[in-house]
Amino acid sequence: MEPLNVVALIKAVQSLERNANVALMYSGLRLPQFRLMELLAELGQATVTALSGRLKITRATTSVMVNDLIRSGSAMVVENPSDRRSFHVRLTEHGLGRLQAARRDLDVLMSKLSRRYPEEMIRTLNDFAHKNEPKSHQDGADKD
């Protein structure tokens, strides 16, 4: 059995990430912002703590990204009725529009890549990606 070339795999993933960031450039987003907006669209609204837990990034990094989205008009603060010390964040209509544009841009990249590689390779890569996705987290804690 041939061993997995981890270094080459990491380089390929980095190249894919660069291509994704270039594709997202037209919608004015980078991959981390896109992931945050995708999560907000999925959840509807969430606290910064919950978002950082789900994205597996620090609360400080999440706060910076959330503040950037708020400044750009892509997200808004919603008061948390159960805890006045915290707040929820949700996407605005403008943010949903940017997210839709970003999804279209990534769809173009996905189509190009799908045409470039054999179907069996794509199936194998998709299986690998799904098997290695991080487990879902709720407010940073495992849901088991």
N, CA, C and O of each residue as an XYZ file, in Angstrom:
576
protein
N       0.833     -1.176      0.000
C       0.000      0.000      0.000
C       0.884      1.247      0.000
O       1.836      1.354      0.773
N       0.555      2.160     -0.861
C       1.314      3.409     -0.953
C       0.929      4.337      0.207
O      -0.256      4.526      0.482
N       1.937      4.921      0.894
C       1.616      5.816      2.017
C       1.060      7.154      1.524
O       1.378      7.605      0.424
N       0.232      7.770      2.348
C      -0.327      9.079      2.035
C       0.765     10.128      2.166
O       1.410     10.225      3.210
N       0.977     10.903      1.132
C       1.971     11.964      1.152
C       1.321     13.206      1.767
O       0.731     14.029      1.067
N       1.441     13.318      3.071
C       0.765     14.372      3.824
C       1.245     15.757      3.391
O       0.438     16.678      3.267
N       2.533     15.909      3.162
C       3.074     17.219      2.768
C       2.486     17.645      1.422
O       2.077     18.795      1.259
N       2.443     16.741      0.476
C       1.858     17.069     -0.830
C       0.371     17.378     -0.696
O      -0.142     18.275     -1.366
N      -0.321     16.637      0.166
C      -1.747     16.874      0.386
C      -1.976     18.266      0.975
O      -2.894     18.974      0.559
N      -1.152     18.655      1.931
C      -1.275     19.990      2.533
C      -1.038     21.069      1.488
O      -1.752     22.071      1.457
N      -0.042     20.872      0.632
C       0.230     21.851     -0.433
C      -0.959     21.951     -1.395
O      -1.311     23.041     -1.844
N      -1.562     20.823     -1.701
C      -2.728     20.825     -2.596
C      -3.906     21.545     -1.952
O      -4.621     22.291     -2.622
N      -4.110     21.325     -0.659
C      -5.196     22.003      0.057
C      -4.939     23.509      0.100
O      -5.866     24.300     -0.067
N      -3.696     23.904      0.322
C      -3.356     25.326      0.326
C      -3.612     25.956     -1.041
O      -4.090     27.087     -1.126
N      -3.301     25.237     -2.092
C      -3.568     25.725     -3.445
C      -5.064     25.868     -3.683
O      -5.514     26.855     -4.265
N      -5.824     24.893     -3.237
C      -7.279     24.949     -3.359
C      -7.838     26.139     -2.579
O      -8.737     26.833     -3.054
N      -7.302     26.369     -1.388
C      -7.750     27.505     -0.577
C      -7.436     28.833     -1.276
O      -8.258     29.750     -1.260
N      -6.255     28.938     -1.886
C      -5.925     30.158     -2.645
C      -6.909     30.365     -3.788
O      -7.374     31.480     -4.022
N      -7.225     29.281     -4.499
C      -8.186     29.377     -5.604
C      -9.567     29.796     -5.097
O     -10.255     30.585     -5.745
N      -9.966     29.276     -3.953
C     -11.262     29.647     -3.376
C     -11.263     31.115     -2.982
O     -12.253     31.813     -3.205
N     -10.175     31.592     -2.403
C     -10.099     33.006     -2.031
C     -10.135     33.911     -3.256
O     -10.736     34.984     -3.210
N      -9.507     33.498     -4.343
C      -9.564     34.277     -5.580
C     -10.994     34.301     -6.111
O     -11.481     35.347     -6.541
N     -11.665     33.159     -6.083
C     -13.059     33.099     -6.548
C     -13.951     33.986     -5.686
O     -14.848     34.650     -6.206
N     -13.718     34.005     -4.384
C     -14.535     34.803     -3.478
C     -14.230     36.297     -3.558
O     -15.025     37.125     -3.115
N     -13.093     36.629     -4.118
C     -12.672     38.018     -4.214
C     -13.746     38.886     -4.892
O     -13.931     40.047     -4.526
N     -14.435     38.330     -5.859
C     -15.434     39.103     -6.597
C     -16.620     39.493     -5.723
O     -17.277     40.502     -5.980
N     -16.891     38.708     -4.703
C     -17.978     39.048     -3.782
C     -17.448     39.841     -2.587
O     -18.213     40.208     -1.695
N     -16.149     40.102     -2.568
C     -15.552     40.891     -1.502
C     -15.330     40.124     -0.215
O     -15.178     40.726      0.848
N     -15.308     38.806     -0.297
C     -15.115     37.983      0.895
C     -13.839     37.174      0.799
O     -13.289     36.966     -0.283
N     -13.382     36.725      1.954
C     -12.319     35.739      2.024
C     -12.939     34.489      2.626
O     -14.042     34.541      3.170
N     -12.247     33.382      2.532
C     -12.787     32.102      2.989
C     -13.242     32.119      4.459
O     -14.323     31.605      4.748
N     -12.469     32.686      5.398
C     -12.959     32.710      6.783
C     -14.278     33.485      6.936
O     -15.162     33.061      7.679
N     -14.406     34.612      6.239
C     -15.655     35.378      6.289
C     -16.801     34.574      5.677
O     -17.918     34.575      6.195
N     -16.517     33.896      4.582
C     -17.534     33.075      3.934
C     -18.024     31.988      4.886
O     -19.229     31.766      5.009
N     -17.100     31.314      5.557
C     -17.474     30.261      6.506
C     -18.344     30.826      7.628
O     -19.328     30.205      8.031
N     -17.975     32.009      8.132
C     -18.757     32.656      9.184
C     -20.156     32.993      8.677
O     -21.141     32.753      9.376
N     -20.251     33.539      7.485
C     -21.556     33.911      6.928
C     -22.402     32.674      6.636
O     -23.615     32.695      6.847
N     -21.787     31.608      6.160
C     -22.508     30.347      5.937
C     -23.096     29.837      7.252
O     -24.239     29.383      7.295
N     -22.306     29.915      8.321
C     -22.774     29.451      9.618
C     -23.919     30.328     10.127
O     -24.909     29.817     10.651
N     -23.785     31.644      9.972
C     -24.859     32.535     10.386
C     -26.140     32.267      9.589
O     -27.239     32.308     10.141
N     -25.993     31.997      8.308
C     -27.168     31.689      7.479
C     -27.825     30.397      7.960
O     -29.051     30.287      7.977
N     -27.014     29.429      8.347
C     -27.533     28.145      8.842
C     -28.242     28.307     10.185
O     -29.315     27.741     10.396
N     -27.642     29.080     11.095
C     -28.162     29.215     12.449
C     -29.256     30.282     12.580
O     -30.079     30.224     13.494
N     -29.259     31.239     11.677
C     -30.188     32.359     11.777
C     -29.574     33.492     12.577
O     -29.427     34.608     12.079
N     -29.218     33.201     13.813
C     -28.489     34.156     14.647
C     -27.750     33.380     15.712
O     -28.132     32.263     16.062
N     -26.679     33.984     16.230
C     -25.869     33.302     17.241
C     -25.005     34.309     17.971
O     -24.787     35.422     17.492
N     -24.518     33.911     19.130
C     -23.566     34.735     19.877
C     -22.170     34.540     19.275
O     -21.914     33.568     18.564
N     -21.295     35.469     19.571
C     -19.907     35.347     19.115
C     -19.275     34.089     19.703
O     -18.510     33.402     19.027
N     -19.590     33.790     20.945
C     -19.046     32.592     21.593
C     -19.486     31.325     20.858
O     -18.679     30.428     20.612
N     -20.771     31.263     20.513
C     -21.272     30.089     19.789
C     -20.615     29.974     18.419
O     -20.254     28.878     17.989
N     -20.462     31.097     17.738
C     -19.833     31.082     16.413
C     -18.380     30.626     16.508
O     -17.933     29.808     15.704
N     -17.646     31.149     17.480
C     -16.235     30.760     17.609
C     -16.105     29.277     17.924
O     -15.194     28.611     17.434
N     -17.020     28.758     18.746
C     -16.992     27.327     19.053
C     -17.259     26.475     17.835
O     -16.571     25.479     17.610
N     -18.237     26.849     17.053
C     -18.584     26.081     15.853
C     -17.501     26.176     14.783
O     -17.239     25.203     14.076
N     -16.865     27.357     14.661
C     -15.825     27.542     13.645
C     -14.458     27.067     14.119
O     -13.518     26.948     13.333
N     -14.365     26.795     15.434
C     -13.098     26.358     16.033
C     -11.998     27.397     15.852
O     -10.864     27.074     15.499
N     -12.362     28.648     16.103
C     -11.397     29.738     16.105
C     -11.613     30.520     17.397
O     -12.630     30.357     18.070
N     -10.649     31.366     17.732
C     -10.762     32.085     18.994
C     -11.918     33.075     18.964
O     -12.358     33.525     17.906
N     -12.388     33.394     20.152
C     -13.467     34.369     20.281
C     -12.990     35.728     19.767
O     -13.762     36.456     19.143
N     -11.719     36.078     20.024
C     -11.168     37.359     19.571
C     -11.182     37.449     18.034
O     -11.567     38.474     17.472
N     -10.765     36.378     17.372
C     -10.771     36.360     15.909
C     -12.191     36.461     15.379
O     -12.455     37.180     14.416
N     -13.101     35.738     16.012
C     -14.502     35.794     15.604
C     -15.055     37.194     15.787
O     -15.776     37.689     14.920
N     -14.733     37.840     16.895
C     -15.203     39.205     17.153
C     -14.736     40.166     16.075
O     -15.508     41.008     15.616
N     -13.483     40.048     15.668
C     -12.951     40.921     14.619
C     -13.723     40.700     13.320
O     -14.104     41.662     12.652
N     -13.954     39.436     12.960
C     -14.685     39.150     11.717
C     -16.123     39.637     11.798
O     -16.644     40.200     10.835
N     -16.773     39.426     12.948
C     -18.152     39.879     13.125
C     -18.216     41.401     13.017
O     -19.102     41.939     12.354
N     -17.282     42.094     13.666
C     -17.268     43.554     13.591
C     -17.070     44.049     12.162
O     -17.677     45.041     11.758
N     -16.227     43.365     11.398
C     -16.039     43.729      9.979
C     -17.346     43.552      9.204
O     -17.699     44.398      8.383
N     -18.061     42.458      9.463
C     -19.338     42.228      8.781
C     -20.372     43.278      9.180
O     -21.164     43.721      8.348
N     -20.365     43.670     10.442
C     -21.302     44.701     10.906
C     -20.976     46.035     10.236
O     -21.875     46.719      9.747
N     -19.686     46.411     10.211
C     -19.270     47.670      9.576
C     -19.635     47.717      8.100
O     -19.969     48.777      7.570
N     -19.570     46.563      7.435
C     -19.872     46.526      5.996
C     -21.375     46.448      5.728
O     -21.803     46.498      4.575
N     -22.167     46.329      6.777
C     -23.617     46.228      6.611
C     -24.088     44.824      6.289
O     -25.250     44.629      5.933
N     -23.202     43.841      6.410
C     -23.549     42.451      6.101
C     -24.161     41.717      7.287
O     -24.812     40.686      7.116
N     -23.953     42.244      8.482
C     -24.500     41.622      9.690
C     -24.992     42.721     10.618
O     -24.623     43.888     10.486
N     -25.830     42.318     11.555
C     -26.352     43.266     12.534
C     -26.425     42.604     13.901
O     -26.462     41.379     14.020
N     -26.445     43.440     14.922
C     -26.542     42.976     16.301
C     -28.016     42.886     16.675
O     -28.809     43.775     16.366
N     -28.362     41.799     17.343
C     -29.711     41.597     17.855
C     -29.587     41.394     19.361
O     -28.808     40.557     19.818
N     -30.345     42.150     20.119
C     -30.289     42.036     21.574
C     -30.687     40.630     22.005
O     -31.591     40.021     21.433
N     -29.997     40.131     23.019
C     -30.295     38.815     23.576
C     -31.278     39.007     24.729
O     -30.875     39.467     25.797
N     -32.552     38.668     24.546
C     -33.541     38.925     25.585
C     -33.301     38.123     26.870
O     -33.737     38.542     27.943
N     -32.627     36.997     26.778
C     -32.412     36.172     27.969
C     -31.158     36.579     28.748
O     -31.001     36.187     29.905
N     -30.264     37.361     28.131
C     -29.038     37.795     28.807
C     -28.622     39.141     28.232
O     -28.042     39.205     27.148
N     -28.911     40.199     28.947
C     -28.658     41.548     28.433
C     -27.166     41.859     28.313
O     -26.799     42.871     27.715
N     -26.304     41.012     28.869
C     -24.858     41.236     28.760
C     -24.314     40.745     27.423
O     -23.238     41.169     27.002
N     -25.036     39.868     26.758
C     -24.565     39.334     25.481
C     -25.529     39.743     24.362
O     -26.603     40.289     24.615
N     -25.132     39.473     23.161
C     -25.960     39.805     22.006
C     -25.820     38.722     20.951
O     -24.865     37.944     20.959
N     -26.765     38.684     20.061
C     -26.713     37.782     18.915
C     -26.319     38.575     17.674
O     -26.488     39.792     17.612
N     -25.800     37.865     16.709
C     -25.447     38.447     15.420
C     -26.252     37.716     14.363
O     -26.440     36.503     14.446
N     -26.725     38.451     13.370
C     -27.410     37.812     12.249
C     -27.088     38.549     10.970
O     -26.695     39.716     10.995
N     -27.255     37.865      9.848
C     -26.999     38.477      8.558
C     -28.127     39.438      8.201
O     -29.288     39.212      8.540
N     -27.761     40.508      7.511
C     -28.746     41.446      6.966
C     -29.108     40.983      5.553
O     -28.521     40.031      5.039
N     -30.050     41.640      4.944
C     -30.383     41.338      3.544
C     -29.158     41.537      2.655
O     -28.898     40.749      1.745
N     -28.408     42.609      2.936
C     -27.170     42.865      2.177
C     -26.197     41.696      2.347
O     -25.584     41.243      1.380
N     -26.063     41.213      3.591
C     -25.171     40.087      3.864
C     -25.624     38.817      3.165
O     -24.803     38.065      2.639
N     -26.922     38.579      3.160
C     -27.454     37.401      2.455
C     -27.177     37.499      0.959
O     -26.883     36.496      0.310
N     -27.271     38.720      0.411
C     -26.954     38.919     -1.005
C     -25.487     38.647     -1.304
O     -25.155     38.017     -2.308
N     -24.612     39.126     -0.427
C     -23.173     38.867     -0.601
C     -22.882     37.368     -0.508
O     -22.066     36.833     -1.259
N     -23.555     36.710      0.414
C     -23.361     35.266      0.583
C     -23.823     34.518     -0.663
O     -23.147     33.591     -1.111
N     -24.949     34.901     -1.220
C     -25.443     34.269     -2.455
C     -24.449     34.470     -3.593
O     -24.173     33.541     -4.352
N     -23.911     35.679     -3.710
C     -22.919     35.959     -4.758
C     -21.672     35.098     -4.543
O     -21.114     34.557     -5.497
N     -21.242     34.976     -3.296
C     -20.059     34.165     -2.981
C     -20.308     32.696     -3.311
O     -19.424     32.018     -3.836
N     -21.498     32.208     -3.007
C     -21.836     30.817     -3.334
C     -21.778     30.591     -4.842
O     -21.284     29.562     -5.301
N     -22.280     31.546     -5.601
C     -22.219     31.425     -7.077
C     -20.776     31.400     -7.551
O     -20.420     30.616     -8.430
N     -19.939     32.262     -6.965
C     -18.526     32.293     -7.348
C     -17.839     30.972     -7.030
O     -17.038     30.481     -7.826
N     -18.146     30.396     -5.878
C     -17.558     29.092     -5.535
C     -18.116     27.979     -6.415
O     -17.408     27.017     -6.713
N     -19.372     28.094     -6.832
C     -19.953     27.108     -7.748
C     -19.194     27.081     -9.069
O     -18.993     26.016     -9.653
N     -18.772     28.256     -9.539
C     -17.990     28.325    -10.781
C     -16.669     27.593    -10.593
O     -16.263     26.809    -11.451
N     -15.999     27.846     -9.476
C     -14.737     27.155     -9.181
C     -14.974     25.651     -9.091
O     -14.199     24.868     -9.640
N     -16.043     25.241     -8.401
C     -16.345     23.823     -8.246
C     -16.574     23.169     -9.613
O     -16.116     22.052     -9.851
N     -17.268     23.851    -10.490
C     -17.517     23.304    -11.827
C     -16.222     23.133    -12.599
O     -16.013     22.112    -13.253
N     -15.351     24.132    -12.525
C     -14.056     24.044    -13.219
C     -13.236     22.874    -12.696
O     -12.667     22.108    -13.473
N     -13.180     22.742    -11.384
C     -12.401     21.650    -10.791
C     -13.022     20.297    -11.116
O     -12.311     19.320    -11.351
N     -14.336     20.246    -11.127
C     -15.021     18.980    -11.415
C     -14.767     18.511    -12.839
O     -14.719     17.308    -13.097
N     -14.607     19.436    -13.749
C     -14.305     19.072    -15.144
C     -12.843     18.673    -15.318
O     -12.502     17.941    -16.248
N     -11.984     19.151    -14.428
C     -10.547     18.923    -14.553
C     -10.120     17.518    -14.125
O      -9.125     16.990    -14.622
N     -10.879     16.909    -13.194
C     -10.456     15.645    -12.616
C     -11.442     14.529    -12.932
O     -12.630     14.785    -13.133
N     -10.953     13.288    -12.977
C     -11.847     12.150    -13.244
C     -12.892     11.991    -12.131
O     -12.646     12.341    -10.977
N     -14.042     11.463    -12.498
C     -15.157     11.309    -11.561
C     -14.766     10.470    -10.342
O     -15.148     10.797     -9.218
N     -14.021      9.408    -10.553
C     -13.612      8.544     -9.440
C     -12.735      9.308     -8.443
O     -12.861      9.122     -7.233
N     -11.858     10.159     -8.948
C     -11.000     10.953     -8.068
C     -11.851     11.940     -7.261
O     -11.621     12.126     -6.066
N     -12.815     12.560     -7.902
C     -13.690     13.506     -7.213
C     -14.486     12.792     -6.127
O     -14.633     13.307     -5.019
N     -14.997     11.611     -6.445
C     -15.744     10.831     -5.467
C     -14.850     10.492     -4.259
O     -15.281     10.596     -3.111
N     -13.618     10.089     -4.532
C     -12.681      9.753     -3.460
C     -12.358     10.982     -2.608
O     -12.320     10.899     -1.380
N     -12.127     12.115     -3.258
C     -11.829     13.345     -2.520
C     -13.028     13.793     -1.684
O     -12.864     14.229     -0.545
N     -14.233     13.688     -2.250
C     -15.439     14.041     -1.490
C     -15.610     13.126     -0.282
O     -15.946     13.591      0.807
N     -15.380     11.825     -0.470
C     -15.462     10.883      0.652
C     -14.445     11.239      1.730
O     -14.761     11.244      2.920
N     -13.231     11.532      1.305
C     -12.170     11.912      2.241
C     -12.573     13.173      3.010
O     -12.408     13.239      4.228
N     -13.096     14.163      2.303
C     -13.499     15.421      2.942
C     -14.605     15.186      3.968
O     -14.549     15.716      5.078
N     -15.604     14.396      3.598
C     -16.727     14.151      4.507
C     -16.301     13.354      5.739
O     -16.777     13.610      6.845
N     -15.409     12.393      5.544
C     -14.949     11.579      6.674
C     -14.044     12.362      7.616
O     -13.880     11.979      8.774
N     -13.456     13.449      7.134
C     -12.508     14.208      7.944
C     -13.026     15.578      8.356
O     -12.266     16.404      8.862
N     -14.322     15.824      8.140
C     -14.916     17.071      8.610
C     -14.895     17.079     10.122
O     -15.103     16.047     10.760
N     -14.641     18.264     10.705
C     -14.707     18.331     12.175
C     -16.108     17.994     12.659
O     -17.100     18.299     11.997
N     -16.173     17.368     13.809
C     -17.472     17.065     14.408
C     -18.198     18.363     14.698
O     -17.567     19.377     14.996
N     -19.518     18.339     14.612
C     -20.330     19.521     14.881
C     -20.243     19.880     16.349
O     -20.265     19.011     17.220
N     -20.144     21.173     16.609
C     -20.064     21.674     17.991
C     -21.160     22.691     18.229
O     -21.510     23.464     17.337
N     -21.692     22.684     19.420
C     -22.709     23.642     19.817
C     -22.112     24.472     20.960
O     -21.783     23.932     22.016
N     -21.977     25.779     20.747
C     -21.373     26.664     21.750
C     -20.002     26.161     22.197
O     -19.609     26.348     23.349
N     -19.275     25.518     21.275
C     -17.943     25.050     21.579
C     -17.886     23.703     22.259
O     -16.792     23.194     22.500
N     -19.006     23.113     22.575
C     -19.019     21.807     23.247
C     -19.506     20.730     22.290
O     -20.351     20.991     21.433
N     -18.985     19.545     22.429
C     -19.414     18.431     21.578
C     -20.878     18.120     21.813
O     -21.366     18.170     22.941
N     -21.572     17.798     20.727
C     -22.959     17.342     20.835
C     -22.951     15.829     20.704
O     -22.967     15.315     19.586
N     -22.926     15.118     21.793
C     -22.946     13.643     21.746
C     -24.095     13.074     22.476
O     -24.251     11.854     22.529
